Amino acid sequence: ITGECAVVDPRAVGMNLTLIVELEVEHDRPERLASLHKWLATQPEIQNAWHVTGRGDYILSVIAPSVEDFDQLMERLMSENRLVRKYTTSVALKTLKRTQAVPVDR
């Protein structure tokens, strides 16, 4: 067990949007990845962050109260992390499943 938490409906606390963000970064500067990782870890709106294979380099799940708040977060991301080349966003229209439970009886 790595921790315990209460499961809160994001909408109940004003976080009305769930967004999936794909980041592309400059690969020729690996020494700066640690700075990006630290930045991502300190942003409370970023619920999950994965370094992935495929088209992008990172996938983030983000919650925000509004599009304007999300836009401000992305502006900070881009201005404070120069190795991020671009991002692509998908807006979740409906949450079908949300869990952190791990099946251990397999």
Secondary structure, 3 states (H helix, E strand, C coil): CCCCCCCCCHHHHCCCEEEEEEEEECCCCHHHHHHHHHHHHHCCCEEEEEECCCCCCEEEEEEECCHHHHHHHHHHHHHHCCCEEEEEEEECCCCCCCCCCCCCCC
